[in-house]
Structure formats: structure tokens, C-alpha cells
Amino acid sequence: MSNTTTTTAPITNTRPKQQPRYNVILWNDEDHTFDYVIDMLQELFGFPPEKGFTIAIKVDEDGKSVCLTTTLEHAELKRDQIHAFGNDAMVSQCEGSMSATIEPIE
């Protein structure tokens, strides 16, 4: 008979930690039409026109709207894509893309 003892490692939580979340915020201006906003959100975020319209209304009424909540890297990408989307061809005085920022969720 041998005097062997076995020990087991303590059980630890192996679930990965969730990355901090960030909101992508679209800001209102008077240089872009609802159609521009809806088209941009459909192309960049894959949103259906109805969701794009809902966000466009919120931006118009509240001055801003959260478009997406995601990781920092993804939020930065989406913000940059909004900034690079270009001007609204339906508005002659439009000089560029809409403004967007990212904010951490508290």
C-alpha cells in the first residue's frame, strides 16, 4: 500500500472578464437629411430603415442618440466610419459627415 496523496487545484472562475462597454453617439446638425441618416446607419451598422428612422428622430428631437453599445475598438471604428461617410448630396451647404463621439458606460 502506498502513501500517495493527491491534491486538487482550487476551482477558479474561468469565464473571461467582459470588456468595458462604450456608446457610439450620433450628434444632430442642420446639414444632413433624415434620408442621409437612415442610409448611413443602414450601410455602416446594417440597421433596417425603420431603426434608422427611429434614431434619426431621436437625434433631431434630443440633439443626439446612441447608435450602438460595444467594445472600445469597435466603437472607435464605427465613430471613424461615421466621420468618413461623406457629405449629404441633398443639402447644398453640407460640408462633410455627421459628428459622432464615443463615451464609456458608467
N, C-alpha and C positions, 0 to 999 in steps of 0.2 A: 504494500500500500504506500502510495506516495503522499507527501505533504505539500502538494501543489495548491496554491490559492489563485483564484482568478479575480481580477478586478474589472469592473466595467467603467467606462468613461461616463462622466456626468452627462445627462441629457441636456442639450442646448437647443435653443431655437435656431433652426437652420433656415428659416424664412428670411429672404433678403429684405433689407430695410427699404422702405419706399422713398424714392427721391422727392425732394421738395417740389411743390406744385406752383405754377405761375399762370396768371391770367394774361391773355393777349387782349388788349383793349383797343378798340377802334374809336377814333375821335371824330366828332362832327366838324364839318366845314360847309361853306356855301358854294363850293366849287365842284361838287360831284352829285350826280343824279341818283335816284333810287335804283334805276336800271344798272348804273355803274357798280353800285354796292352789291346788288344781287348777283351780277355777273362775276365780280371779283370773288365773292365768297363761294360761289359755285365752282369757279375754276381753281382757286387756291385751297379751299377747305373741303370741296366735294359736297357742299351743302345743297339740298334741294332748293328750288326757288322760293318755296314757302318759308323756309327757315331764314334764307337771305332777306326776304321781305320783313320778317319779324325783327331781325337785327337792325335793318335799315330804319324801321320805325323807331326803335329804341334809341338809336344813335341820334336821330332827328329830334326826338322829344326830350331825351335826357342829356344830350351832348356827348355821350359815349355809350359803349356797350361791350361786354365781354364776349369775344368771339369763340374763345377756346381756353380750356384749362389743361395744362400739360406740363411736361418737364421743362427745365430751363433751356436746354439745347433746342428742343422742338419749338418752344415759344419764340426764341430768337430767330429761328428760321422763318416762322410764319410772319413775324413782325417785318423782317427784311423783305419777304416776298410781297407784303402789302406795300412797303415803301418803293419797291421796284415795279409795281404793276403798271404804272404809267398814268398819263392824264386821261380825263374824261372827254372823249371826242365830241360829245353832245353839248359841252359847255365851252364857249369860245374863250372865256377868261381863265379857264382851268390851266394851271401851270405845272401840274405834277400829280403824284399819287396822294392818297389819303395818309393821315398820320395814324400811327399805332404805337403803343408802348406795351411794356410787359411789367407786371407787378407781382411780387410774391404773395401767396395766400397766407394770411396771418394765422 
